[in-house]
Amino acid sequence: MGKRLLKEIIIFTVLLVILAVMQHSDLTSDPAARFETMATMGNYSHPFLWTAVVYLLLAGLRGFMGLIIRTTKSDKEK
C-alpha cells in the first residue's frame, strides 16, 4: 500500500506542476510575482482543486483502461 500511495502522490504532484506551468507561463520566468498575486487574491486552494478534478478524471480513465485490459486478458485465456 505504501508504494502505491507514493506513486499516486508523485502522479498528483507532477500533474500539479504541469497544469500550473501550462496555465501560468510566468511561473517559469517570475514565480515570485505569481505567488504575490496568489497571496493578494487569497486563492491558495484553486491549484489543488483543479488538479484534484483532473486527477480524478485520469484515475477514472486509468481504472477503465485497466478493466478493459483485464477483461481482454481473461477472454484470451479461455
PASEBA-1860 file (N, C-alpha, C; in nm, 3 decimals):
! residues 78
1> MGKRLLKE> 0.082/-0.119/0.000/0.000/0.000/0.000/0.086/0.125/0.000 ~ 0.199/0.123/0.069/0.284/0.240/0.078/0.342/0.281/-0.056 ~ 0.383/0.182/-0.137/0.439/0.213/-0.268/0.333/0.270/-0.361 ~ 0.212/0.217/-0.351/0.104/0.267/-0.436/0.067/0.410/-0.399 ~ 0.061/0.439/-0.268/0.030/0.574/-0.222/0.138/0.672/-0.268 ~ 0.264/0.632/-0.256/0.374/0.717/-0.301/0.364/0.743/-0.451 ~ 0.330/0.640/-0.527/0.314/0.655/-0.672/0.204/0.756/-0.704 ~ 0.091/0.747/-0.635/-0.021/0.838/-0.660/0.013/0.981/-0.617
9> IIIFTVLL> 0.088/0.996/-0.510/0.131/1.130/-0.467/0.224/1.191/-0.571 ~ 0.314/1.110/-0.626/0.404/1.159/-0.731/0.325/1.199/-0.855 ~ 0.227/1.117/-0.894/0.144/1.150/-1.010/0.070/1.281/-0.986 ~ 0.012/1.298/-0.867/-0.062/1.420/-0.835/0.030/1.542/-0.839 ~ 0.150/1.529/-0.783/0.243/1.641/-0.779/0.290/1.680/-0.919 ~ 0.323/1.581/-1.000/0.366/1.609/-1.138/0.252/1.674/-1.214 ~ 0.132/1.625/-1.196/0.016/1.684/-1.261/-0.005/1.828/-1.216 ~ 0.013/1.854/-1.088/0.000/1.990/-1.034/0.100/2.085/-1.100
17> VILAVMQH> 0.224/2.041/-1.111/0.328/2.126/-1.172/0.297/2.149/-1.320 ~ 0.261/2.044/-1.392/0.232/2.057/-1.535/0.115/2.152/-1.558 ~ 0.007/2.133/-1.483/-0.109/2.219/-1.501/-0.078/2.364/-1.464 ~ 0.000/2.384/-1.359/0.034/2.520/-1.317/0.118/2.591/-1.423 ~ 0.215/2.522/-1.478/0.301/2.584/-1.580/0.222/2.607/-1.709 ~ 0.133/2.514/-1.743/0.051/2.533/-1.863/-0.043/2.653/-1.849 ~ -0.100/2.670/-1.731/-0.195/2.778/-1.709/-0.126/2.912/-1.687 ~ -0.015/2.910/-1.616/0.055/3.034/-1.580/0.200/3.026/-1.627
25> SDLTSDPA> 0.222/3.067/-1.749/0.356/3.055/-1.806/0.457/3.146/-1.734 ~ 0.410/3.247/-1.663/0.501/3.335/-1.589/0.565/3.265/-1.469 ~ 0.519/3.145/-1.435/0.583/3.070/-1.327/0.727/3.034/-1.360 ~ 0.756/3.018/-1.489/0.893/2.983/-1.527/0.983/3.106/-1.529 ~ 0.928/3.224/-1.554/1.012/3.343/-1.563/1.013/3.426/-1.435 ~ 0.897/3.438/-1.368/0.889/3.520/-1.248/0.793/3.457/-1.146 ~ 0.836/3.350/-1.080/0.745/3.282/-0.988/0.708/3.367/-0.866 ~ 0.797/3.456/-0.824/0.767/3.539/-0.707/0.645/3.627/-0.732
33> ARFETMAT> 0.635/3.683/-0.852/0.520/3.767/-0.886/0.391/3.686/-0.885 ~ 0.397/3.563/-0.934/0.277/3.477/-0.935/0.234/3.447/-0.793 ~ 0.330/3.417/-0.704/0.294/3.385/-0.566/0.244/3.508/-0.492 ~ 0.296/3.626/-0.526/0.244/3.750/-0.468/0.100/3.772/-0.511 ~ 0.071/3.745/-0.636/-0.066/3.758/-0.686/-0.159/3.661/-0.614 ~ -0.112/3.538/-0.594/-0.193/3.440/-0.520/-0.218/3.487/-0.378 ~ -0.116/3.544/-0.314/-0.130/3.592/-0.176/-0.228/3.709/-0.170 ~ -0.221/3.797/-0.268/-0.309/3.913/-0.273/-0.455/3.870/-0.291
41> MGNYSHPF> -0.476/3.775/-0.381/-0.612/3.730/-0.412/-0.662/3.627/-0.311 ~ -0.572/3.565/-0.238/-0.610/3.467/-0.137/-0.662/3.336/-0.195 ~ -0.617/3.301/-0.313/-0.665/3.179/-0.378/-0.557/3.071/-0.375 ~ -0.527/3.024/-0.257/-0.425/2.922/-0.240/-0.474/2.783/-0.278 ~ -0.603/2.760/-0.266/-0.654/2.624/-0.285/-0.690/2.592/-0.429 ~ -0.707/2.692/-0.515/-0.756/2.660/-0.650/-0.662/2.573/-0.732 ~ -0.529/2.580/-0.719/-0.447/2.485/-0.795/-0.471/2.341/-0.752 ~ -0.493/2.321/-0.623/-0.515/2.185/-0.573/-0.653/2.133/-0.614
49> LWTAVVYL> -0.751/2.222/-0.620/-0.885/2.180/-0.662/-0.886/2.141/-0.809 ~ -0.825/2.224/-0.894/-0.819/2.191/-1.037/-0.740/2.062/-1.060 ~ -0.630/2.047/-0.989/-0.550/1.926/-1.003/-0.629/1.804/-0.957 ~ -0.704/1.819/-0.849/-0.785/1.707/-0.800/-0.891/1.665/-0.902 ~ -0.952/1.763/-0.969/-1.052/1.731/-1.070/-0.988/1.654/-1.186 ~ -0.876/1.704/-1.236/-0.807/1.639/-1.347/-0.755/1.502/-1.303 ~ -0.701/1.493/-1.181/-0.651/1.367/-1.129/-0.762/1.262/-1.121 ~ -0.880/1.302/-1.073/-0.991/1.208/-1.063/-1.038/1.162/-1.201
57> LLAGLRGF> -1.038/1.253/-1.298/-1.072/1.215/-1.435/-0.971/1.113/-1.489 ~ -0.844/1.142/-1.468/-0.740/1.049/-1.513/-0.745/0.916/-1.438 ~ -0.776/0.921/-1.310/-0.787/0.797/-1.232/-0.903/0.712/-1.284 ~ -1.012/0.777/-1.317/-1.125/0.704/-1.377/-1.087/0.642/-1.510 ~ -1.015/0.717/-1.590/-0.971/0.666/-1.720/-0.873/0.550/-1.702 ~ -0.780/0.564/-1.607/-0.685/0.455/-1.579/-0.758/0.331/-1.530 ~ -0.858/0.349/-1.444/-0.935/0.236/-1.395/-1.013/0.168/-1.506 ~ -1.073/0.247/-1.592/-1.149/0.193/-1.705/-1.059/0.116/-1.799
65> MGLIIRTT> -0.942/0.173/-1.829/-0.848/0.104/-1.918/-0.797/-0.025/-1.852 ~ -0.773/-0.023/-1.722/-0.731/-0.144/-1.652/-0.837/-0.252/-1.656 ~ -0.963/-0.211/-1.644/-1.073/-0.306/-1.653/-1.080/-0.369/-1.792 ~ -1.063/-0.286/-1.894/-1.064/-0.337/-2.031/-0.948/-0.435/-2.053 ~ -0.831/-0.400/-2.004/-0.713/-0.486/-2.021/-0.733/-0.619/-1.949 ~ -0.785/-0.613/-1.825/-0.810/-0.737/-1.751/-0.915/-0.822/-1.820 ~ -1.016/-0.759/-1.875/-1.122/-0.833/-1.944/-1.070/-0.900/-2.069 ~ -0.989/-0.827/-2.147/-0.938/-0.887/-2.271/-0.836/-0.996/-2.240
73> KSDKEK> -0.759/-0.982/-2.133/-0.666/-1.088/-2.094/-0.740/-1.214/-2.054 ~ -0.848/-1.198/-1.977/-0.921/-1.317/-1.934/-0.995/-1.381/-2.051 ~ -1.036/-1.302/-2.150/-1.101/-1.359/-2.268/-1.002/-1.440/-2.352 ~ -0.877/-1.394/-2.359/-0.776/-1.465/-2.436/-0.736/-1.596/-2.370 ~ -0.745/-1.603/-2.237/-0.708/-1.723/-2.163/-0.812/-1.835/-2.180 ~ -0.934/-1.802/-2.217/-1.041/-1.902/-2.231/-1.031/-1.981/-2.354
END
